[in-house]
Amino acid sequence: MCVQEAEQQATEGTKENTQMEINISSVDQSSSLVNSLPLESICENTASEDRKEIQQNNFLPALRAGEWSDIGERASMEDTHICIPDMAMNFGQTRLGEEAISFYGVFDGHGGKAAAQFVRDRLPQVIVEDADFPLELEKVVTKSFKEIDSSFAESCSLESSLSSGTTALTAMIFGRSLLVANVGDCRAVLSRRGVAIEMSKDHRPGCKDERSRIESLGGFVDDGYLNGQLGVTRALGDWHIKGLKKAENGGPLSAEPELKLVTLTREDEFLIIGCDGIWDVFRSQNAVDFARRRLQQHNNVKLCCKEIVNEAKKRGSIDNLTVVMVCFHPEPPPPLVVERRTRVRKSFSAECLQNLKYLLEE
């Protein structure tokens, strides 16, 4: 082989290597592009939103709680409530990790106060003593509601004077997580930058989903009442009312709570938990607006609860009244800045006006 042929082969080999490198580079770049497709939409605004989300997710609530209740226009008080800053410490349990789990609840009794007090006194401890607490909290809460319901049935069988029922709404806060469990028509409302976020659904016979569930289990709705007897479709207790609960399939009156879990951010200001007597005269957004104004005036959570109850009485609520409020910041809610909207003038083209005229003349 002469020098010229060797140089020519070397040159061709270099071209092949270069081509191979180019092809490999193209494959790598294609793979990189495929992997980076979700990032193509990133712009300055998106990056700013990401930073904002990171800041919010680093938020850790500083809890402040208050409560107030009043007999209202009723002859007896059947509401009760509970506020526990640290469940594990309260019941002498060894806590996993450093985060305390706080527990708040409102229980609205009917047909007596025994069921409401029974659930208030026993439900938190049943939750804490469950083997899966706190790692599988949603499962534990659901199971504990049903277990308490069965325990109360046994107590009523031994002492008939206890026979009664209660709605139950609980809120558990651990770290940045808020878990609300509801059975009945109490309601929990979260204020998120002044906007009311309903954390529970009222379980009443007029609710379409509840009515379907009731009828599938052999129940019925008559004049707005479950089986013509009860104004709620989920409750603990009421074992003495025939046809509402059955051991084999639960019956039309359910003790299973509906759960809602959210991650709190800096925009979340406080949670209002109230019995139905409050929501008879307050809309959810109205309650948030009222509470924000009062907290901005004095920043006293317990006083705010008292003012909500007193306002409900002024508005004509005749039921027992109970409110529990949990604030997530030491400061009062900030004033809301309302953005001015630019006025947009709307106009119609000549062709559009002509078509409209033609249609009107037909």
Secondary structure by P-SEA (a helix, b strand, c coil): ccaaaaaaaaaaaaaaaaaaaaaaaaaaaaaaaaaacccccccaaaaaaaaaaaaaaacccbbbbbbcccccccccccccccccccccccccccccccbbbbbbbbbbbcccaaaaaaaaacaaaaaaaccccccaaaaaaaaaaaaaaaaaaaaaaacccccccbbbbbbbbcccbbbbbbccccbbbbbccccccccccccccccaaaaaaaaaaccccccccccccccccccccccccccccccccccccccbbbbbbbbbcccccbbbbbcccccccccaaaaaaaaaaaaaacccaaaaaaaaaaaaaaaccccbbbbbbbbcccccccbbbbbbbcbbbbbbcaaaaaaaaaaaac
